[in-house]
């Protein structure tokens, strides 16, 4: 027969009970790190797309004696779309650039913008929607 003193010292099964309490929290934390890694990867994809779009916007496609022909906003937006990368379930949005002229010096520029939106989930319940938006101003040749 087990006495009360024997039951207080018996530690059989304690590890299983501790694991039952801590395992769901551990799994949730790992899943949250995976979600965060997806967002960081999307941020890197946005920076890549902006860099490629800026490089392409500054190219002189057909040099002539009068100057340069620069890429069209549609071509710049397609370059941005082709260069962006990330992991699902997020969605990238490339805003079509519009050529603008600076009032002070008459220089031309494009404002490139790429946005990312990802709904997160915490396995058992929905989490917040993460929105990231980055932009870059690109000065181009020609008027």
N, C-alpha and C positions, 0 to 999 in steps of 0.2 A: 504494500500500500504506500502511496506517495504522501509524504507529509508536506505541510505548508512550506517548510524550510527547503525541501527538495525542489518544489515548484518554483520558488524564487530564484534558485540558482540554475535552473534548467534553461539553456539558451538554444535549444534545438529549434530550427526554423526561423530564427531571428533574421538571418541574411535574406531569406526569401521574402519576408514581410517588408524589410527595408527596400529590397529591389522592387517590390510591387508599388511602393510609394514613390520611389525616385525615377523609375524607368519612364513613365509618361512625361514627366517634366524634362528629362534628358532628351527624349525623342522630339518634343516640341521645340526645345532649344536648338537642336540640330536642324530641324526644318526651318526655323527662323533664320539661321545662318545661311542656309541654301537660298532662301528668298533674298536675303541681303546681297549675296554673291551675284544673283541674277541682276539686281539693280546696279551694282558696281560694274558688271560687264556691259550693261546697256549704256552706262555713262561713258565707258571707254569707246563703245560703238558710236555714240553721238560725237565725241571729240574726233574720232577718225573721219566721220562723214563731213564734219565742218572743215577739217583740214584739207580733205580732198576737194571739197567744193570751193574752198578759198583758192587752192592751187589752180584749179581748172578755170576759175573766174578771171585770174590774172594772166592767163595765156594769151598770146597773140596768135590767133588762128590763121589769118591770112595777112601777112605784112605787105603793105603797099607803100608807095612813095608819099601818100597823104597821111599815113598812120597805120593803125591796127584795127582789125575786126575782132571784137571780143565775143565770147560765147553769149548766147541768149539766156534769159532767165530760165526758160524751159530746160535747156541743156544743163545748166548749173543744178537745177532741182533734181534732174535725173541722175546726175553724178552723185549728189547727196544720197539719193535713195539707193543707188547701187553700192555705196560705200558703207552704209550703216549696218551694224550687226548687233546681235543680242540673242537672248534666249526667250522663248515663249514663256508665259502667256502675255507678255507686254505688247504694246503697239506703238510703233514709231510714226510720227507725223512730221513731214518736211513742209515748211511754209515756203511757197514760191517767192523767190526774191524779186524785188522791184528796184530798177536802177534809179538812183537818186543823185541829185547834184548838190554839193555843199554850197551854201550861200556865201561863205566868206572867201573861198579861193576858187570856186568853180570846178573843183575836182569831182569825179564821179565815183560812186561806191554802191555796193550791195550790202544789205543786212541779211545774212544767212541765219536761219533759225531751224533747229531740230528739237522736237519734243518727244517724250516717252511717257507712257502711262501704263501702269501695271497694277491690277488688283491683287492684293495679297490675301492669303488665307492662313489661318493658324490650325489647320487640320480639322478641327471640330466646329469652328466658327469663322466667319469672314473677318479679315483684317482691313486696315485702311488701304485706300488706293494711293499709290505713290506716283507723283507727277514730277518729271525732271524736264527742264527746258534750258537749252544753251543757245547762245547766239554769237555771231562773229561779224564784225564789219570788215569788208574787203574793199580796198581802194583799187580801182581799175584804170587802165589807160584809155584815153579817148574821151570825148565829150558825150 
